[in-house]
């Protein structure tokens, strides 16, 4: 996918996305992501949250999707589980990796079809290759 294609596809489909997710780390949850444009379309803001009946609010995240200096998409992520804002650079199509901190973390972000977003987090608590810990499949609702 060309560097600007993910940004362009999401910019053309701004709005609120809702859906369900699951994973070994999170268990089943309800997901919500608001996608809004910033800086005249040069950046997108992704406000994501996950809740469950069992745990209430599980995850809150404020992320900026931009095309970085090298021409590759980047995610700049702020959430309580990270030590400040962490940069995830695109390392493969729809895959963003951060090498900061005690473990390698990866985010997958795809637009499988118009009006749909898939969002997942991968990591490992040991030296093993990261594995998917949770993923949400969402559809635009507003």
URDA-V715727 format. One record per residue. N is the residue number from 0. RES is the residue in one small letter. OMEGA is omega as a letter, one per 30 degrees, with the letter a starting at -180 (none if undefined). Layout:
<<N RES OMEGA> <N RES OMEGA>>
This chain:
<<0 x l> <1 x a> <2 x a> <3 x a> <4 x l> <5 x l> <6 x a> <7 x a> <8 x l> <9 x l> <10 x l> <11 x a> <12 x l> <13 x l> <14 x a> <15 x l> <16 x l> <17 x l> <18 x a> <19 x l> <20 x a> <21 x l> <22 x a> <23 x l> <24 x a> <25 x a> <26 x a> <27 x l> <28 x l> <29 x a> <30 x l> <31 x l> <32 x l> <33 x a> <34 x a> <35 x a> <36 x l> <37 x l> <38 x l> <39 x l> <40 x l> <41 x l> <42 x l> <43 x l> <44 x l> <45 x l> <46 x a> <47 x l> <48 x l> <49 x l> <50 x l> <51 x l> <52 x a> <53 x a> <54 x a> <55 x a> <56 x a> <57 x a> <58 x l> <59 x a> <60 x l> <61 x a> <62 x l> <63 x l> <64 x a> <65 x l> <66 x a> <67 x a> <68 x a> <69 x l> <70 x l> <71 x l> <72 x l> <73 x l> <74 x l> <75 x a> <76 x l> <77 x l> <78 x a> <79 x a> <80 x l> <81 x l> <82 x a> <83 x l> <84 x a> <85 x l> <86 x l> <87 x l> <88 x l> <89 x l> <90 x l> <91 x l> <92 x l> <93 x a> <94 x a> <95 x a> <96 x l> <97 x l> <98 x a> <99 x l> <100 x a> <101 x a> <102 x l> <103 x l> <104 x a> <105 x l> <106 x l> <107 x a> <108 x a> <109 x l> <110 x a> <111 x l> <112 x l> <113 x l> <114 x l> <115 x l> <116 x l> <117 x a> <118 x a> <119 x l> <120 x l> <121 x l> <122 x l> <123 x a> <124 x l> <125 x a> <126 x a> <127 x l> <128 x l> <129 x l> <130 x a> <131 x l> <132 x l> <133 x l> <134 x l> <135 x l> <136 x a> <137 x l> <138 x a> <139 x a> <140 x a> <141 x none>>
